[in-house]
Amino acid sequence: MKSEPWRPLTLSSPLRCSWRRCYLLCSYRASRCTAHTCCGSTRCPLRSPRSAWPCSGCSGSHRPPRSTRWDTRSGSNQDRLSRLLRSCLYFFLSCLFFHTVVVLYGAPLIESALETFSLAVLLTSLTTLRCLCVLGPNVQAWIRVFSRHGAMSVWDTCLQITVACTLVGAWVGAFPIPLDWDRPWQVWPVSCSLGSLFGYLTGLVAAPAWIHYHRKQLTYKCK
């Protein structure tokens, strides 16, 4: 019986395409593997059999070792804590600033000091707290927003209008205090507090209306 000559094993066309596709995919993912990150896959061609943490890139989800993950998470928490502490500090400094400004405008320094500080806290809550929520504890961003033509979005424009209306309302609310009407709301600082609240509400209504009316003329430039 005549034996047939030996022939190398060949793959069919669909199987060859699938094999080539898998090879290219594994080669691409293996090129992304590093020694510092891990995806948890056991099919990585660069994985060491004695390594407790295989290389990353095989599953597409980069999962660093536990020590690295905890370090990243602790850094993120430290950054959040730092921003929170700076925000609290800016809030307190803003209260002192408004208290000083109100005293310079004629409020009693020693008498009714608690009422004056309460007005300062109210003004801070309506102005500085909004800046902290929108812009964060970034003084340079505050200076940019409240400078001329410094708004870069509709949120910055709304912030400008509401803060300006709040301060103007508190200033206008001080006009009825020296009048001899003998009304309960003329007691310090009720009228200024009401004026700031009305100004704040007016700003909340006026800001969207102004943006809608000037929507075609508004152009924000990235800086």
Secondary structure in CASP SS format (residue, H / E / C, confidence):
PFRMAT SS
TARGET T0000
AUTHOR 0000-0000-0000
METHOD secondary structure of the structure
MODEL  1
M C 1.00
K C 1.00
S C 1.00
E C 1.00
P C 1.00
W C 1.00
R C 1.00
P C 1.00
L C 1.00
T C 1.00
L C 1.00
S C 1.00
S H 1.00
P H 1.00
L H 1.00
R H 1.00
C H 1.00
S H 1.00
W H 1.00
R H 1.00
R H 1.00
C H 1.00
Y H 1.00
L H 1.00
L H 1.00
C H 1.00
S H 1.00
Y H 1.00
R H 1.00
A H 1.00
S H 1.00
R C 1.00
C C 1.00
T C 1.00
A C 1.00
H C 1.00
T C 1.00
C E 1.00
C C 1.00
G C 1.00
S C 1.00
T C 1.00
R C 1.00
C C 1.00
P C 1.00
L C 1.00
R C 1.00
S C 1.00
P C 1.00
R C 1.00
S C 1.00
A C 1.00
W C 1.00
P C 1.00
C C 1.00
S C 1.00
G C 1.00
C C 1.00
S C 1.00
G C 1.00
S C 1.00
H C 1.00
R E 1.00
P C 1.00
P C 1.00
R H 1.00
S H 1.00
T H 1.00
R H 1.00
W H 1.00
D H 1.00
T H 1.00
R H 1.00
S H 1.00
G H 1.00
S H 1.00
N H 1.00
Q H 1.00
D H 1.00
R H 1.00
L H 1.00
S H 1.00
R H 1.00
L H 1.00
L H 1.00
R H 1.00
S H 1.00
C H 1.00
L H 1.00
Y H 1.00
F H 1.00
F H 1.00
L H 1.00
S H 1.00
C H 1.00
L H 1.00
F H 1.00
F H 1.00
H H 1.00
T H 1.00
V H 1.00
V H 1.00
V H 1.00
L H 1.00
Y C 1.00
G C 1.00
A C 1.00
P C 1.00
L C 1.00
I C 1.00
E C 1.00
S C 1.00
A H 1.00
L H 1.00
E H 1.00
T H 1.00
F H 1.00
S H 1.00
L H 1.00
A H 1.00
V H 1.00
L H 1.00
L H 1.00
T H 1.00
S H 1.00
L H 1.00
T C 1.00
T H 1.00
L H 1.00
R H 1.00
C H 1.00
L H 1.00
C H 1.00
V H 1.00
L H 1.00
G C 1.00
P C 1.00
N C 1.00
V H 1.00
Q H 1.00
A H 1.00
W H 1.00
I H 1.00
R H 1.00
V H 1.00
F C 1.00
S C 1.00
R C 1.00
H C 1.00
G C 1.00
A C 1.00
M C 1.00
S C 1.00
V H 1.00
W H 1.00
D H 1.00
T H 1.00
C H 1.00
L H 1.00
Q H 1.00
I H 1.00
T H 1.00
V H 1.00
A H 1.00
C H 1.00
T H 1.00
L H 1.00
V H 1.00
G H 1.00
A H 1.00
W H 1.00
V H 1.00
G C 1.00
A C 1.00
F C 1.00
P C 1.00
I C 1.00
P C 1.00
L C 1.00
D C 1.00
W C 1.00
D C 1.00
R C 1.00
P H 1.00
W H 1.00
Q H 1.00
V C 1.00
W C 1.00
P C 1.00
V H 1.00
S H 1.00
C H 1.00
S H 1.00
L H 1.00
G H 1.00
S H 1.00
L H 1.00
F H 1.00
G H 1.00
Y H 1.00
L H 1.00
T H 1.00
G H 1.00
L H 1.00
V H 1.00
A H 1.00
A H 1.00
P H 1.00
A H 1.00
W H 1.00
I H 1.00
H H 1.00
Y H 1.00
H C 1.00
R C 1.00
K C 1.00
Q C 1.00
L C 1.00
T C 1.00
Y C 1.00
K C 1.00
C C 1.00
K C 1.00
END
